[in-house]
Each structure stands twice: as structure tokens, then as C-alpha cells.
Amino acid sequence: MKSCSDIIVIGGGIIGLAIATELAPVGMTVTLIEKGVFGGEASVAAAGMLAPLKEFTKPGPLLDMGICSLDLYKNWVLELKEATGIDCQLSTAGILTVAMTDMEEEWLQERYQWQKSEGYDIRLLSGKEVQKQEPHLSKMVRQAIYSPHEADINNRLLVEALVIQAKNRHVRLFQNTAVIKLKHTGRKMTGVVTEKGELEANHVIVAAGAWTADILRQVGVNVPVYPVRGQIAAVDSNHLPLSHVVFGKNGYLVPKQDRRIIVGATEDLAGFDRSSTVYGVSKVLTGAMSIVPAISEAPFLQAWAGLRPATADGHPILGPVPNWSGLTLACGHYRNGILLAPITAKLIAEYVSSDETEHMNPFLPNRFSLVSSEEK
Ligand SMILES: Cc1cc2nc3c(=O)[nH]c(=O)nc-3n(C[C@H](O)[C@H](O)[C@H](O)COP(=O)(O)OP(=O)(O)OC[C@H]3O[C@@H](n4cnc5c(N)ncnc54)[C@H](O)[C@@H]3O)c2cc1C
């Protein structure tokens, strides 16, 4: 297996795949190494919402990044469709965020006020107005924010399309190949050791999701990333036409073009265990039924779970590891890695080809002290 490329990307989730496909046309030889199957962890587990206004609770760099990434999506999936023939089923029907209690109405109003004052195109709907748009919503829904520009995508098809695009762009792809060690001379990266052999490169990008900390710990770098399990399920939408993503305090429902409705999701601290539990699945289904009661009659399809890569401050970690040469992080996208994939790929490609970090300033690793206790 011993061979050399300009760049090695560790982790074949949505972030690693997006970065590898973005870097290849810049004229670099890129190798992508995945310990399981491409996308097989958080990236296929996700619900696929592209919803920065629903997700981010205040104005700031993370919201700006999310909006920017959402703007990139239309062209990104169009390009992918042309190159791979895969339609990633981007749906642009918009998102309804609903309130069903006094407290939720207060929360919704506050959200509406700041988002409106920031100039975002959102509308506040009364219970009656929202029932008109979605007749199956619970009669308990009193108010909703309608956000017409937010979207969702079939993230499983997106992973498939990115793998084909990576092949088209001559990225060297390895699946079922775990990186067990980073190779370096002093603080300069020279490659990786995998369970199948060694690979050399001047630059290693670690996009290993919730596992990123494990990989970096061996070289004395302490990355504050940890897994947060999300349990999620799918039901058949056959008898239940739902045209928008509906998000509430008790959960969310995401209608897909393949007739599934995805309902989610828990946030559990369970280490690297990605089992679905009786409690978790029942919580998700109960939450969904409280928002759309008719879903109780829908045929149940499947439940699964994934590990979101969370960080100490809730922001992704992007860019060079301080005091190292050729070691870059692209991790910690927590609940929004599908949304943030295209912008992450652009920022990392910009950095790798020009050393420019200005646009990812708020997300740079140097905001944390990354030195592990052994090194201090
Ligand atoms: C239930 C749930 C719902 C979600 N819903 C949404 C949503 O609606 N919208 C949204 O934007 N985001 C959503 N997310 C979040 C999103 O899934 C993640 O932020 C995103 O998938 C992170 O991508 P990643 O590539 O960093 O991580 P991953 O997809 O986990 O990929 C990391 C990869 O690195 C590999 N790896 C780890 N260690 C090694 C090693 N030593 N060697 C080689 N490879 C290694 C892993 O096998 C894995 O495939 C959701 C997540 C969950 C769990």
C-alpha cells in the first residue's frame, strides 16, 4: 500500500468526501481513507435538513456560515447531478417551526423578532394559517415561523454522488481501512499508518467526525470533540401527505421524496455506542405524534442512530493545528454537518491551496488550548 500523495484526508463522511472532491480539481493528488464504508456513520444517519435559521439561536459567524453553505447547495447538487447522474432530491418547500404551548410561543416570538430584525425572509403564521399549509398538524399548534428558503436533501444519495464525483476526479479511495497512527518527523506530518500499510503525504486533513480526538491524541493534540448520539426513525408517508419539514420543541418530521418521513431525534451522551434504545425510539415517535397525530397510523419502517461530532463550544473546528506543519482539522459539525459540508470544503480547499485562513477565523483550532496533559 506504500505510496505518496499531496494530501491524505482521514474520514469518508460527508465532510471528508466534500473536501476530497473540492481539492482534487485544484491539481492535488488526494487520498481519502475511511475505516468503514463511505458515509456509514453520522452522514447517512442524518435527517438531511439544511436549516441554519432553525438551528442557530443567535446571529453570528455560525449562522453566517450556515446561510452561505445553504446558498451553495443549489449549484453543488446541480453539478453533482451533471457529473454523476444522481439527483440528491433537494427539496425547497421550506421549514415550519411550530409552537404548541405558552412557553414555546414565547420562544418562537423571540426567534422571529431577531431573525426578522436581521432581515431574513421569514413569516409568522397563526394556528389557522399554518393548518391551511399543513392540514395534518396538531390542533395544538398555535403559531409557526415559515422559513421559505430553508431546505432538505437526501443525504444518503448525496454521499453516493460524492463518492462517484471523487472517483471521477481521481481521488484515491480506501474503504474498510482504519488509520491507526499519524506519521511525522518532529512536528511535520509525513503520512499515516493504516491497518493495511503506510501512506505518505505532506499534508493530512483529519475529518474523522466524532473519532477525531482519538486520532489526534496519539500525537499529543487534545481536540475537544465528543460523540452525541442521535436516535432517529423513518415511517412510510403513504397515507400522510406532508409537504414541509416541521420542527417543534418535541422533535421534527422531514418528508422525503422517496415517500419516507424521517422523525427525530434524541441527543444522548452514550459514548461511541450507536444502538437504538427502546426509550430513545419511543421518545422520537411520541414527539412526532404530538406534532402530527396522524403519524400514529403510518407504517413504521426503521430506527437507527448516529454519532454527532460535538465540540466544547458548539462550533466546528476548521484549519491548521497550531505549531504543526501539514496537519489540518475539519471536524465538530455537530447537528449541521450536512448543511455545512459545501462551505467547509471551500474553506479548507482555500486554506490548502493558498494558506489563507481569514474566512474561517472564528472556527480555527487555535481558539482552544490543544496541548494534551502529557505534553504540558
Ligand atoms: C440523528 C442525526 C440527525 C442529523 N440531522 C442532521 C440534519 O438534518 N442536517 C445536518 O446538517 N446535519 C445533521 N446531522 C449531523 C450530521 O450528520 C453530522 O454533522 C455530519 O454527518 C458530520 O460529518 P463528518 O463527515 O464529520 O462525520 P461522519 O459522517 O461521522 O464521518 C466521519 C468518518 O470518519 C471515519 N473514521 C473515524 N476514525 C477513522 C480512522 N481512524 N480511520 C479512517 N476513518 C475513520 C468514520 O468511520 C466516519 O465514516 C445529524 C446527525 C444525526 C446523528
Ligand as a Chemical Component Dictionary entry (heavy atoms), coordinates in Angstrom:
data_LIG
# 
_chem_comp.id                   LIG 
_chem_comp.type                 NON-POLYMER 
_chem_comp.pdbx_formal_charge   0 
_chem_comp.three_letter_code    LIG 
# 
loop_
_chem_comp_atom.comp_id 
_chem_comp_atom.atom_id 
_chem_comp_atom.alt_atom_id 
_chem_comp_atom.type_symbol 
_chem_comp_atom.charge 
_chem_comp_atom.model_Cartn_x 
_chem_comp_atom.model_Cartn_y 
_chem_comp_atom.model_Cartn_z 
_chem_comp_atom.pdbx_ordinal 
LIG C1  C1  C 0 -29.719 11.598 14.106 1  
LIG C2  C2  C 0 -28.930 12.681 13.401 2  
LIG C3  C3  C 0 -29.605 13.635 12.661 3  
LIG C4  C4  C 0 -28.876 14.630 11.998 4  
LIG N1  N1  N 0 -29.546 15.521 11.203 5  
LIG C5  C5  C 0 -28.866 16.449 10.523 6  
LIG C6  C6  C 0 -29.531 17.343 9.651  7  
LIG O1  O1  O 0 -30.743 17.267 9.485  8  
LIG N2  N2  N 0 -28.794 18.282 8.998  9  
LIG C7  C7  C 0 -27.442 18.381 9.149  10 
LIG O2  O2  O 0 -26.833 19.273 8.544  11 
LIG N3  N3  N 0 -26.773 17.527 9.968  12 
LIG C8  C8  C 0 -27.450 16.585 10.654 13 
LIG N4  N4  N 0 -26.795 15.730 11.490 14 
LIG C9  C9  C 0 -25.372 15.956 11.748 15 
LIG C10 C10 C 0 -24.506 15.368 10.645 16 
LIG O3  O3  O 0 -24.895 14.051 10.400 17 
LIG C11 C11 C 0 -23.041 15.428 11.045 18 
LIG O4  O4  O 0 -22.692 16.722 11.488 19 
LIG C12 C12 C 0 -22.156 15.072 9.862  20 
LIG O5  O5  O 0 -22.548 13.846 9.292  21 
LIG C13 C13 C 0 -20.693 15.010 10.280 22 
LIG O6  O6  O 0 -19.974 14.560 9.169  23 
LIG P1  P1  P 0 -18.493 14.007 9.339  24 
LIG O7  O7  O 0 -18.028 13.612 7.999  25 
LIG O8  O8  O 0 -17.707 14.984 10.121 26 
LIG O9  O9  O 0 -18.683 12.753 10.314 27 
LIG P2  P2  P 0 -19.039 11.233 9.978  28 
LIG O10 O10 O 0 -20.129 11.108 8.986  29 
LIG O11 O11 O 0 -19.222 10.530 11.272 30 
LIG O12 O12 O 0 -17.746 10.744 9.238  31 
LIG C14 C14 C 0 -16.526 10.562 9.892  32 
LIG C15 C15 C 0 -15.911 9.324  9.283  33 
LIG O13 O13 O 0 -14.586 9.153  9.772  34 
LIG C16 C16 C 0 -14.354 7.774  9.820  35 
LIG N5  N5  N 0 -13.222 7.493  10.700 36 
LIG C17 C17 C 0 -13.162 7.652  12.043 37 
LIG N6  N6  N 0 -11.962 7.253  12.522 38 
LIG C18 C18 C 0 -11.247 6.833  11.453 39 
LIG C19 C19 C 0 -9.952  6.280  11.305 40 
LIG N7  N7  N 0 -9.147  6.073  12.352 41 
LIG N8  N8  N 0 -9.526  5.961  10.057 42 
LIG C20 C20 C 0 -10.319 6.157  8.970  43 
LIG N9  N9  N 0 -11.580 6.657  9.068  44 
LIG C21 C21 C 0 -12.034 6.995  10.296 45 
LIG C22 C22 C 0 -15.670 7.200  10.352 46 
LIG O14 O14 O 0 -15.806 5.822  10.064 47 
LIG C23 C23 C 0 -16.688 8.080  9.651  48 
LIG O15 O15 O 0 -17.215 7.470  8.482  49 
LIG C24 C24 C 0 -27.472 14.688 12.130 50 
LIG C25 C25 C 0 -26.804 13.720 12.858 51 
LIG C26 C26 C 0 -27.517 12.705 13.482 52 
LIG C27 C27 C 0 -26.780 11.643 14.235 53 
# 
loop_
_chem_comp_bond.comp_id 
_chem_comp_bond.atom_id_1 
_chem_comp_bond.atom_id_2 
_chem_comp_bond.value_order 
_chem_comp_bond.pdbx_ordinal 
LIG C1  C2  SING 1  
LIG C2  C3  SING 2  
LIG C2  C26 DOUB 3  
LIG C3  C4  DOUB 4  
LIG C4  N1  SING 5  
LIG C4  C24 SING 6  
LIG N1  C5  DOUB 7  
LIG C5  C6  SING 8  
LIG C5  C8  SING 9  
LIG C6  O1  DOUB 10 
LIG C6  N2  SING 11 
LIG N2  C7  SING 12 
LIG C7  O2  DOUB 13 
LIG C7  N3  SING 14 
LIG N3  C8  DOUB 15 
LIG C8  N4  SING 16 
LIG N4  C9  SING 17 
LIG N4  C24 SING 18 
LIG C9  C10 SING 19 
LIG C10 O3  SING 20 
LIG C10 C11 SING 21 
LIG C11 O4  SING 22 
LIG C11 C12 SING 23 
LIG C12 O5  SING 24 
LIG C12 C13 SING 25 
LIG C13 O6  SING 26 
LIG O6  P1  SING 27 
LIG P1  O7  DOUB 28 
LIG P1  O8  SING 29 
LIG P1  O9  SING 30 
LIG O9  P2  SING 31 
LIG P2  O10 DOUB 32 
LIG P2  O11 SING 33 
LIG P2  O12 SING 34 
LIG O12 C14 SING 35 
LIG C14 C15 SING 36 
LIG C15 O13 SING 37 
LIG C15 C23 SING 38 
LIG O13 C16 SING 39 
LIG C16 N5  SING 40 
LIG C16 C22 SING 41 
LIG N5  C17 SING 42 
LIG N5  C21 SING 43 
LIG C17 N6  DOUB 44 
LIG N6  C18 SING 45 
LIG C18 C19 SING 46 
LIG C18 C21 DOUB 47 
LIG C19 N7  SING 48 
LIG C19 N8  DOUB 49 
LIG N8  C20 SING 50 
LIG C20 N9  DOUB 51 
LIG N9  C21 SING 52 
LIG C22 O14 SING 53 
LIG C22 C23 SING 54 
LIG C23 O15 SING 55 
LIG C24 C25 DOUB 56 
LIG C25 C26 SING 57 
LIG C26 C27 SING 58 
# 
